[in-house]
Amino acid sequence: MTDEIYEHILYDGAQHISMASIPGMRDQTITVNSISKTYSLTGWRVGWAIAPEHLTTSIRKVHDFLTVGAPHPLQEAAATALRIDRNYYSALASEYQERREFFSRS
């Protein structure tokens, strides 16, 4: 299981490599992510898990009993956010790096 919520917030030229993209890991990996950090929507609690079907049966059972679905408008907004121009992610990382450098100098 891997939490990739910070996949777009990287510094110093670092590159995110999803565990599921590593040869032989796709059928063994549950990838968890959300819109909260990348889109500054921490209160929305809209997220997802991506996994091979043989692993999702248990995930769906737990989900049915432990969570409440996000309101439909928030789900639609999340879907829209996920389709925005890829340049957004570079700008986001640059802004965070600039802030990090500012606080590092202090």
N, CA, C and O atoms as a MOPAC input file, in Angstrom:
PM7 MOZYME 1SCF
protein

 N      0.86200 1    -1.16600 1     0.00000 1
 C      0.00000 1     0.00000 1     0.00000 1
 C      0.90200 1     1.21900 1     0.00000 1
 O      1.85100 1     1.31500 1     0.77800 1
 N      0.58600 1     2.14400 1    -0.88500 1
 C      1.38800 1     3.35200 1    -0.98400 1
 C      0.48900 1     4.58800 1    -1.02500 1
 O     -0.49900 1     4.63000 1    -1.75800 1
 N      0.84500 1     5.57900 1    -0.23400 1
 C      0.12200 1     6.84400 1    -0.17900 1
 C      0.87200 1     7.83000 1    -1.07100 1
 O      1.99800 1     8.21400 1    -0.75700 1
 N      0.26400 1     8.23800 1    -2.16600 1
 C      0.94000 1     9.10100 1    -3.12500 1
 C      0.34700 1    10.50200 1    -3.16600 1
 O      0.32900 1    11.15500 1    -4.20900 1
 N     -0.13600 1    10.94900 1    -2.02200 1
 C     -0.82100 1    12.23200 1    -1.95900 1
 C      0.09700 1    13.42200 1    -2.26800 1
 O     -0.37100 1    14.47200 1    -2.70600 1
 N      1.39400 1    13.25400 1    -2.04000 1
 C      2.34100 1    14.34000 1    -2.31700 1
 C      3.08900 1    14.14200 1    -3.63500 1
 O      4.16800 1    14.70600 1    -3.81500 1
 N      2.54600 1    13.36300 1    -4.54500 1
 C      3.26200 1    13.02100 1    -5.77700 1
 C      3.67600 1    14.22100 1    -6.61500 1
 O      4.64100 1    14.13000 1    -7.37400 1
 N      2.97900 1    15.33700 1    -6.50000 1
 C      3.29700 1    16.50400 1    -7.32400 1
 C      4.05800 1    17.58400 1    -6.55900 1
 O      4.43600 1    18.59900 1    -7.14400 1
 N      4.28500 1    17.38700 1    -5.28300 1
 C      4.98200 1    18.38700 1    -4.48500 1
 C      6.38200 1    17.85200 1    -4.20300 1
 O      6.63300 1    17.21300 1    -3.18200 1
 N      7.28200 1    18.13300 1    -5.14100 1
 C      8.64900 1    17.60800 1    -5.10600 1
 C      9.63800 1    18.75800 1    -5.22200 1
 O      9.32800 1    19.79700 1    -5.80400 1
 N     10.82100 1    18.56800 1    -4.66900 1
 C     11.83400 1    19.61200 1    -4.66900 1
 C     13.12900 1    19.13600 1    -5.31200 1
 O     13.37800 1    17.93900 1    -5.45300 1
 N     13.94100 1    20.11100 1    -5.69600 1
 C     15.31000 1    19.86400 1    -6.14800 1
 C     15.40000 1    18.87200 1    -7.29700 1
 O     16.33300 1    18.07100 1    -7.35700 1
 N     14.43000 1    18.92300 1    -8.21500 1
 C     14.47000 1    18.05900 1    -9.38100 1
 C     14.05600 1    16.61500 1    -9.11900 1
 O     14.17900 1    15.76800 1   -10.00400 1
 N     13.57000 1    16.32900 1    -7.92300 1
 C     13.12900 1    14.96800 1    -7.61300 1
 C     11.96300 1    14.58900 1    -8.51200 1
 O     11.18700 1    15.44700 1    -8.93200 1
 N     11.84600 1    13.31600 1    -8.79900 1
 C     10.77000 1    12.81900 1    -9.64800 1
 C     10.01700 1    11.72800 1    -8.89500 1
 O     10.62900 1    10.83200 1    -8.31300 1
 N      8.70400 1    11.80400 1    -8.90800 1
 C      7.88200 1    10.78500 1    -8.26000 1
 C      7.84400 1     9.52600 1    -9.12800 1
 O      7.63400 1     9.59700 1   -10.33900 1
 N      8.04600 1     8.39700 1    -8.50100 1
 C      7.90500 1     7.11400 1    -9.18400 1
 C      6.85200 1     6.32400 1    -8.41700 1
 O      7.05100 1     5.96600 1    -7.25600 1
 N      5.75500 1     6.06200 1    -9.06700 1
 C      4.67900 1     5.31300 1    -8.43800 1
 C      5.11000 1     3.86400 1    -8.23100 1
 O      5.67000 1     3.24500 1    -9.13600 1
 N      4.85500 1     3.33300 1    -7.06200 1
 C      5.19700 1     1.94500 1    -6.76300 1
 C      4.59000 1     0.99500 1    -7.80100 1
 O      5.22700 1     0.02300 1    -8.20700 1
 N      3.37400 1     1.27700 1    -8.22100 1
 C      2.69600 1     0.39800 1    -9.18800 1
 C      3.35400 1     0.42000 1   -10.56400 1
 O      3.10600 1    -0.47200 1   -11.37500 1
 N      4.18800 1     1.42200 1   -10.84200 1
 C      4.84800 1     1.49500 1   -12.15000 1
 C      6.13500 1     0.67100 1   -12.20500 1
 O      6.70400 1     0.48500 1   -13.28000 1
 N      6.58400 1     0.19100 1   -11.08200 1
 C      7.80600 1    -0.61200 1   -11.04100 1
 C      7.47200 1    -2.01700 1   -11.54600 1
 O      6.46700 1    -2.59900 1   -11.13700 1
 N      8.30800 1    -2.56400 1   -12.43200 1
 C      8.02200 1    -3.89600 1   -12.98400 1
 C      7.72300 1    -4.93300 1   -11.89200 1
 O      8.46700 1    -5.08600 1   -10.92300 1
 N      6.60900 1    -5.63400 1   -12.09300 1
 C      6.19400 1    -6.67700 1   -11.16600 1
 C      5.36800 1    -6.20900 1    -9.98100 1
 O      4.89700 1    -7.03600 1    -9.20100 1
 N      5.18000 1    -4.90400 1    -9.82600 1
 C      4.47500 1    -4.37700 1    -8.64900 1
 C      3.02000 1    -4.01200 1    -8.90700 1
 O      2.25200 1    -3.85300 1    -7.95800 1
 N      2.62800 1    -3.87700 1   -10.15900 1
 C      1.25900 1    -3.43500 1   -10.46500 1
 C      0.20800 1    -4.34000 1    -9.83000 1
 O     -0.77900 1    -3.83900 1    -9.29000 1
 N      0.38800 1    -5.63300 1    -9.87800 1
 C     -0.59800 1    -6.57000 1    -9.33000 1
 C     -0.51100 1    -6.72500 1    -7.82100 1
 O     -1.29600 1    -7.46400 1    -7.22800 1
 N      0.44400 1    -6.03000 1    -7.19000 1
 C      0.62400 1    -6.15800 1    -5.74500 1
 C      0.41800 1    -4.84500 1    -4.99900 1
 O      0.54900 1    -4.79200 1    -3.77600 1
 N      0.09500 1    -3.79200 1    -5.73500 1
 C      0.09100 1    -2.46000 1    -5.13300 1
 C     -1.30700 1    -1.87200 1    -5.01500 1
 O     -2.12000 1    -1.94900 1    -5.93600 1
 N     -1.55700 1    -1.28600 1    -3.86300 1
 C     -2.75600 1    -0.47200 1    -3.64200 1
 C     -2.24900 1     0.96300 1    -3.54500 1
 O     -1.49300 1     1.30000 1    -2.63400 1
 N     -2.66800 1     1.80500 1    -4.48400 1
 C     -2.24400 1     3.20100 1    -4.50900 1
 C     -3.38400 1     4.05900 1    -3.97600 1
 O     -4.50900 1     3.99600 1    -4.47300 1
 N     -3.08300 1     4.85600 1    -2.96700 1
 C     -4.07000 1     5.73700 1    -2.34700 1
 C     -3.67700 1     7.17800 1    -2.66300 1
 O     -2.50200 1     7.53400 1    -2.58700 1
 N     -4.65500 1     8.00000 1    -3.01500 1
 C     -4.39000 1     9.38700 1    -3.34500 1
 C     -5.64000 1    10.21500 1    -3.06100 1
 O     -6.70300 1     9.66600 1    -2.77000 1
 N     -5.51000 1    11.52300 1    -3.14500 1
 C     -6.66000 1    12.41100 1    -2.97500 1
 C     -6.35900 1    13.75500 1    -3.60600 1
 O     -5.24800 1    14.00400 1    -4.07300 1
 N     -7.35200 1    14.60800 1    -3.61500 1
 C     -7.16900 1    15.95500 1    -4.15700 1
 C     -6.74400 1    16.94200 1    -3.07400 1
 O     -6.46300 1    18.09900 1    -3.38700 1
 N     -6.68900 1    16.53200 1    -1.83800 1
 C     -6.54100 1    17.46800 1    -0.73400 1
 C     -5.27100 1    18.30400 1    -0.75300 1
 O     -5.35500 1    19.52500 1    -0.62600 1
 N     -4.10900 1    17.70500 1    -0.90600 1
 C     -2.86700 1    18.48400 1    -0.85800 1
 C     -2.58300 1    19.19200 1    -2.18400 1
 O     -2.27300 1    20.38300 1    -2.19200 1
 N     -2.68200 1    18.48600 1    -3.28000 1
 C     -2.33600 1    19.04100 1    -4.58500 1
 C     -3.21200 1    20.22200 1    -4.96900 1
 O     -2.73900 1    21.15700 1    -5.61600 1
 N     -4.47000 1    20.19200 1    -4.58400 1
 C     -5.39600 1    21.25800 1    -4.98300 1
 C     -5.83200 1    22.13400 1    -3.80800 1
 O     -6.77900 1    22.91100 1    -3.92800 1
 N     -5.14100 1    22.00600 1    -2.67300 1
 C     -5.41800 1    22.82300 1    -1.48200 1
 C     -6.87800 1    22.72300 1    -1.05300 1
 O     -7.52300 1    23.72800 1    -0.75600 1
 N     -7.38400 1    21.49800 1    -1.02700 1
 C     -8.77700 1    21.24400 1    -0.65200 1
 C     -8.83100 1    20.22700 1     0.48300 1
 O     -9.52700 1    19.21600 1     0.38800 1
 N     -8.09100 1    20.50100 1     1.55500 1
 C     -7.92900 1    19.50500 1     2.61300 1
 C     -9.22100 1    19.14100 1     3.33400 1
 O     -9.32800 1    18.03500 1     3.86600 1
 N    -10.18000 1    20.01700 1     3.36800 1
 C    -11.42100 1    19.70800 1     4.05900 1
 C    -12.40700 1    18.88300 1     3.24500 1
 O    -13.41100 1    18.41500 1     3.78200 1
 N    -12.14000 1    18.70200 1     1.97800 1
 C    -13.10800 1    18.02800 1     1.11200 1
 C    -13.11500 1    16.52300 1     1.28400 1
 O    -14.15900 1    15.90000 1     1.09000 1
 N    -12.01900 1    15.92500 1     1.63200 1
 C    -11.92400 1    14.47600 1     1.85000 1
 C    -12.39200 1    13.67000 1     0.63100 1
 O    -13.17800 1    12.73200 1     0.75900 1
 N    -11.90000 1    14.04900 1    -0.54100 1
 C    -12.20100 1    13.31400 1    -1.76400 1
 C    -10.92600 1    12.57900 1    -2.17300 1
 O     -9.91000 1    13.20600 1    -2.47700 1
 N    -10.98500 1    11.27200 1    -2.18000 1
 C     -9.80700 1    10.49000 1    -2.51500 1
 C    -10.17900 1     9.20800 1    -3.22000 1
 O    -11.34900 1     8.96100 1    -3.51300 1
 N     -9.16600 1     8.38500 1    -3.49400 1
 C     -9.40200 1     7.14200 1    -4.20800 1
 C     -8.30800 1     6.14100 1    -3.90400 1
 O     -7.23000 1     6.48800 1    -3.42100 1
 N     -8.61100 1     4.91400 1    -4.19300 1
 C     -7.62500 1     3.83300 1    -4.12800 1
 C     -7.66200 1     3.13000 1    -5.48300 1
 O     -8.72900 1     2.85300 1    -6.03000 1
 N     -6.49100 1     2.85300 1    -5.99900 1
 C     -6.37100 1     2.13200 1    -7.26300 1
 C     -5.62100 1     0.84100 1    -6.95900 1
 O     -4.53900 1     0.85400 1    -6.37200 1
 N     -6.21400 1    -0.26200 1    -7.36700 1
 C     -5.60800 1    -1.56700 1    -7.07700 1
 C     -6.13000 1    -2.59500 1    -8.06800 1
 O     -7.16200 1    -2.38500 1    -8.70500 1
 N     -5.41500 1    -3.70600 1    -8.19600 1
 C     -5.92700 1    -4.77400 1    -9.04700 1
 C     -7.20000 1    -5.36000 1    -8.43100 1
 O     -7.39300 1    -5.31700 1    -7.21600 1
 N     -8.04200 1    -5.89200 1    -9.26900 1
 C     -9.35800 1    -6.36400 1    -8.82800 1
 C     -9.27500 1    -7.34400 1    -7.65700 1
 O    -10.11500 1    -7.29600 1    -6.75800 1
 N     -8.28500 1    -8.22300 1    -7.65200 1
 C     -8.21800 1    -9.20900 1    -6.56300 1
 C     -7.97400 1    -8.55900 1    -5.20400 1
 O     -8.19600 1    -9.19300 1    -4.17200 1
 N     -7.52600 1    -7.31400 1    -5.18500 1
 C     -7.32700 1    -6.60400 1    -3.92300 1
 C     -8.47900 1    -5.66500 1    -3.57800 1
 O     -8.63400 1    -5.27700 1    -2.42000 1
 N     -9.28200 1    -5.30000 1    -4.56400 1
 C    -10.32400 1    -4.30400 1    -4.29900 1
 C    -11.56500 1    -4.86700 1    -3.62100 1
 O    -12.34500 1    -4.10000 1    -3.05600 1
 N    -11.76900 1    -6.15300 1    -3.65700 1
 C    -12.94800 1    -6.73200 1    -3.00500 1
 C    -12.97100 1    -6.35900 1    -1.52400 1
 O    -13.99100 1    -5.89100 1    -1.01700 1
 N    -11.87400 1    -6.55900 1    -0.84400 1
 C    -11.79800 1    -6.21900 1     0.58400 1
 C    -11.87900 1    -4.71100 1     0.80300 1
 O    -12.51200 1    -4.25100 1     1.75400 1
 N    -11.24600 1    -3.95300 1    -0.06700 1
 C    -11.28500 1    -2.48900 1     0.06000 1
 C    -12.72500 1    -1.99500 1    -0.03300 1
 O    -13.13900 1    -1.14200 1     0.75200 1
 N    -13.48500 1    -2.52100 1    -0.97800 1
 C    -14.88500 1    -2.09300 1    -1.14800 1
 C    -15.72200 1    -2.44800 1     0.07200 1
 O    -16.58300 1    -1.66300 1     0.47000 1
 N    -15.49500 1    -3.60500 1     0.67300 1
 C    -16.25100 1    -3.98200 1     1.86700 1
 C    -15.97700 1    -3.02300 1     3.01800 1
 O    -16.90600 1    -2.57600 1     3.69100 1
 N    -14.72600 1    -2.71000 1     3.24300 1
 C    -14.37100 1    -1.77600 1     4.31000 1
 C    -14.94800 1    -0.40100 1     4.00900 1
 O    -15.49700 1     0.25400 1     4.89600 1
 N    -14.82600 1     0.03000 1     2.78500 1
 C    -15.32300 1     1.34800 1     2.38600 1
 C    -16.82300 1     1.47400 1     2.63600 1
 O    -17.28900 1     2.51100 1     3.10700 1
 N    -17.57200 1     0.43500 1     2.32600 1
 C    -19.02800 1     0.47600 1     2.50900 1
 C    -19.42700 1     0.70200 1     3.96100 1
 O    -20.46200 1     1.31200 1     4.22900 1
 N    -18.62400 1     0.22100 1     4.89400 1
 C    -19.00800 1     0.29000 1     6.29700 1
 C    -18.31000 1     1.38400 1     7.09700 1
 O    -18.75500 1     1.71300 1     8.19700 1
 N    -17.24000 1     1.94800 1     6.58000 1
 C    -16.46400 1     2.90200 1     7.37200 1
 C    -16.45400 1     4.32800 1     6.84100 1
 O    -15.96900 1     5.22500 1     7.53000 1
 N    -16.96100 1     4.56300 1     5.66800 1
 C    -16.88500 1     5.91200 1     5.12100 1
 C    -18.25300 1     6.41300 1     4.69600 1
 O    -19.20600 1     5.65300 1     4.52500 1
 N    -18.30500 1     7.71200 1     4.53600 1
 C    -19.48900 1     8.36300 1     3.99600 1
 C    -19.05100 1     8.96000 1     2.66400 1
 O    -17.98300 1     9.56500 1     2.57800 1
 N    -19.85200 1     8.79800 1     1.64500 1
 C    -19.48200 1     9.30700 1     0.32300 1
 C    -19.37000 1    10.82000 1     0.31000 1
 O    -20.11700 1    11.52400 1     0.98900 1
 N    -18.42500 1    11.30100 1    -0.47400 1
 C    -18.26900 1    12.74500 1    -0.64000 1
 C    -19.45900 1    13.27400 1    -1.43500 1
 O    -19.95300 1    12.58500 1    -2.32700 1
 N    -19.92400 1    14.47600 1    -1.13200 1
 C    -21.03700 1    15.05500 1    -1.88000 1
 C    -20.72700 1    15.11600 1    -3.37700 1
 O    -19.58700 1    15.33800 1    -3.78300 1
 N    -21.75300 1    14.91600 1    -4.17300 1
 C    -21.59700 1    14.87600 1    -5.62500 1
 C    -20.89300 1    16.10400 1    -6.19800 1
 O    -20.01200 1    15.94300 1    -7.04200 1
 N    -21.24300 1    17.34100 1    -5.77400 1
 C    -20.54300 1    18.50500 1    -6.34200 1
 C    -19.03100 1    18.46000 1    -6.08400 1
 O    -18.25100 1    18.90500 1    -6.92500 1
 N    -18.61600 1    17.93300 1    -4.94100 1
 C    -17.18600 1    17.83100 1    -4.65900 1
 C    -16.52100 1    16.79100 1    -5.55600 1
 O    -15.38300 1    16.97800 1    -5.98400 1
 N    -17.21600 1    15.71400 1    -5.83800 1
 C    -16.68100 1    14.70200 1    -6.74100 1
 C    -16.53200 1    15.27200 1    -8.15500 1
 O    -15.53300 1    15.02100 1    -8.82900 1
 N    -17.52500 1    16.03400 1    -8.59400 1
 C    -17.44400 1    16.66400 1    -9.91800 1
 C    -16.28400 1    17.65600 1    -9.97600 1
 O    -15.55500 1    17.70200 1   -10.96600 1
 N    -16.11300 1    18.44200 1    -8.92800 1
 C    -15.01800 1    19.40600 1    -8.88200 1
 C    -13.67000 1    18.68100 1    -8.90600 1
 O    -12.73600 1    19.12400 1    -9.57600 1
 N    -13.57200 1    17.58400 1    -8.18800 1
 C    -12.33600 1    16.80100 1    -8.17900 1
 C    -12.03000 1    16.26700 1    -9.57200 1
 O    -10.88300 1    16.32600 1   -10.01500 1
 N    -13.02100 1    15.75600 1   -10.25800 1
 C    -12.82500 1    15.24000 1   -11.61300 1
 C    -12.35900 1    16.35100 1   -12.54500 1
 O    -11.51100 1    16.12500 1   -13.40800 1
 N    -12.90400 1    17.54100 1   -12.37500 1
 C    -12.47700 1    18.68700 1   -13.18300 1
 C    -11.02700 1    19.04900 1   -12.87000 1
 O    -10.23800 1    19.29800 1   -13.78200 1
 N    -10.67600 1    19.07800 1   -11.59700 1
 C     -9.31000 1    19.40800 1   -11.19200 1
 C     -8.30300 1    18.43000 1   -11.78500 1
 O     -7.21400 1    18.83400 1   -12.19400 1
 N     -8.64800 1    17.17800 1   -11.83500 1
 C     -7.73200 1    16.16300 1   -12.35500 1
 C     -7.49500 1    16.29700 1   -13.86100 1
 O     -6.56900 1    15.69200 1   -14.40100 1
 N     -8.32400 1    17.08100 1   -14.53200 1
 C     -8.16900 1    17.28400 1   -15.97900 1
 C     -7.47700 1    18.59100 1   -16.34000 1
 O     -7.32400 1    18.89300 1   -17.52400 1
 N     -7.05400 1    19.37900 1   -15.34300 1
 C     -6.44200 1    20.66800 1   -15.66900 1
 C     -5.08000 1    20.47000 1   -16.33600 1
 O     -4.50600 1    19.38200 1   -16.30500 1
 N     -4.58600 1    21.54100 1   -16.93500 1
 C     -3.31300 1    21.51800 1   -17.64300 1
 C     -2.18600 1    21.02600 1   -16.73200 1
 O     -2.11100 1    21.41800 1   -15.56700 1
 N     -1.32200 1    20.18000 1   -17.25400 1
 C     -0.22300 1    19.58800 1   -16.48900 1
 C      0.76500 1    20.63800 1   -15.97100 1
 O      1.50600 1    20.36300 1   -15.02700 1
 N      0.79000 1    21.81900 1   -16.56100 1
 C      1.68000 1    22.88200 1   -16.08700 1
 C      1.36000 1    23.29500 1   -14.64800 1
 O      2.22400 1    23.81100 1   -13.94000 1
 N      0.14200 1    23.07100 1   -14.22900 1
 C     -0.25900 1    23.39100 1   -12.85400 1
 C      0.67700 1    22.72300 1   -11.85600 1
 O      1.05700 1    23.33400 1   -10.85700 1
 N      1.05300 1    21.47500 1   -12.11600 1
 C      1.86300 1    20.71600 1   -11.17200 1
 C      3.27600 1    21.27500 1   -11.05300 1
 O      3.84700 1    21.27200 1    -9.96200 1
 N      3.84600 1    21.75100 1   -12.14700 1
 C      5.17100 1    22.37400 1   -12.10800 1
 C      5.11300 1    23.66300 1   -11.29800 1
 O      5.98000 1    23.92600 1   -10.46400 1
 N      4.08600 1    24.45900 1   -11.55000 1
 C      3.93000 1    25.72100 1   -10.82300 1
 C      3.72900 1    25.45200 1    -9.33000 1
 O      4.28900 1    26.15700 1    -8.49000 1
 N      2.94300 1    24.44700 1    -9.00500 1
 C      2.69900 1    24.09500 1    -7.60200 1
 C      4.00900 1    23.74200 1    -6.91000 1
 O      4.29500 1    24.24900 1    -5.82500 1
 N      4.80100 1    22.88200 1    -7.52500 1
 C      6.07800 1    22.48000 1    -6.93200 1
 C      7.00900 1    23.67800 1    -6.78200 1
 O      7.71100 1    23.79500 1    -5.77800 1
 N      7.02100 1    24.56500 1    -7.76800 1
 C      7.88000 1    25.76400 1    -7.70000 1
 C      7.47500 1    26.66900 1    -6.54900 1
 O      8.32400 1    27.19300 1    -5.82800 1
 N      6.16800 1    26.84800 1    -6.38300 1
 C      5.68500 1    27.68700 1    -5.28700 1
 C      6.06800 1    27.10500 1    -3.93400 1
 O      6.50700 1    27.83700 1    -3.04700 1
 N      5.90800 1    25.80100 1    -3.76700 1
 C      6.28000 1    25.16700 1    -2.50800 1
 C      7.79000 1    25.25400 1    -2.28300 1
 O      8.23300 1    25.47700 1    -1.15700 1
 N      8.58100 1    25.08000 1    -3.33900 1
 C     10.02900 1    25.15800 1    -3.20100 1
 C     10.44200 1    26.57100 1    -2.79100 1
 O     11.32300 1    26.74400 1    -1.94900 1
 N      9.80700 1    27.57300 1    -3.38500 1
 C     10.10300 1    28.96100 1    -3.02600 1
 C      9.81400 1    29.20100 1    -1.54900 1
 O     10.60800 1    29.84600 1    -0.86300 1
 N      8.70500 1    28.69800 1    -1.05500 1
 C      8.35500 1    28.84600 1     0.36400 1
 C      9.35800 1    28.11800 1     1.24900 1
 O      9.76200 1    28.63200 1     2.29200 1
 N      9.75500 1    26.93100 1     0.83300 1
 C     10.71800 1    26.15600 1     1.61400 1
 C     12.03200 1    26.91300 1     1.71900 1
 O     12.62100 1    26.99500 1     2.79700 1
 N     12.49200 1    27.46700 1     0.60200 1
 C     13.74400 1    28.21900 1     0.60600 1
 C     13.65000 1    29.45900 1     1.48500 1
 O     14.61300 1    29.80500 1     2.16900 1
 N     12.50600 1    30.12900 1     1.47400 1
 C     12.31200 1    31.29300 1     2.31900 1
 C     12.46500 1    30.92300 1     3.78900 1
 O     13.17700 1    31.60600 1     4.52500 1
 N     11.81700 1    29.86800 1     4.21900 1
 C     11.87100 1    29.46000 1     5.62700 1
 C     13.22900 1    28.85700 1     5.98400 1
 O     13.64600 1    28.92500 1     7.14000 1
 N     13.90800 1    28.28100 1     5.02800 1
 C     15.23500 1    27.71900 1     5.28700 1
 C     16.25900 1    28.81600 1     5.55400 1
 O     17.21500 1    28.60800 1     6.30200 1
 N     16.06300 1    29.97100 1     4.94900 1
 C     16.99200 1    31.10300 1     5.15400 1
 C     16.80000 1    31.73200 1     6.51900 1
 O     17.72800 1    32.33500 1     7.05800 1
 N     15.61600 1    31.60300 1     7.08200 1
 C     15.31800 1    32.28000 1     8.35000 1
 C     16.08600 1    31.71000 1     9.51400 1
 O     15.93600 1    32.17900 1    10.64200 1

